[in-house]
Amino acid sequence: MKQEIHDITVRTGGRGFTMITGQIEALVRQSGIHTGLATLQLQHTSASLLIQENADPDVRIDFETWISKAVIDGDADFVHTLEGRDDMAAHIRTALTTVNLSIPVKNGSLALGTWQGIYLWEHRYRPHHRSIVVHLIGE
């Protein structure tokens, strides 16, 4: 059984989605793992990881529209505003989604569906550099 751990940094453009499928697929290919598991852990509390449709960008627009109605920036009930109006809302958005993913590796590739892509979903307005730990295990 082989294991590898990689640290990758993703620069976001601010609030919205950044596709990272290609970066993760490249790590799987380089590892030589044919059958196994890729686990991703985002090391932040104001962004998320998501597997979602990669064909129609309207899906990502609709996600952002929906969550902005569900979790309102600068809500008067929020006490935590240390880094601005989007601060607490970003933390809640992360709690409603996830910071880790597990994806099977099959035949040397991520076992994603035809229309699935891996995204980092930035919940803050400003661009950030986000760190992801990628653990690959298999044979």
Sequence and secondary structure as in RCSB ss.txt:
>XXXX:A:sequence
MKQEIHDITVRTGGRGFTMITGQIEALVRQSGIHTGLATLQLQHTSASLLIQENADPDVRIDFETWISKAVIDGD
ADFVHTLEGRDDMAAHIRTALTTVNLSIPVKNGSLALGTWQGIYLWEHRYRPHHRSIVVHLIGE
>XXXX:A:secstr
 EEEEEEEEEE  SSEEEE HHHHHHHHHHHT SSEEEEEEE  SSEEEEEEESS THHHHHHHHHHHHHS TT 
TT    TT TTHHHHHHHHHHS SEEEEEEETTEE   TTEEEEEEE SSS  EEEEEEEEEE 
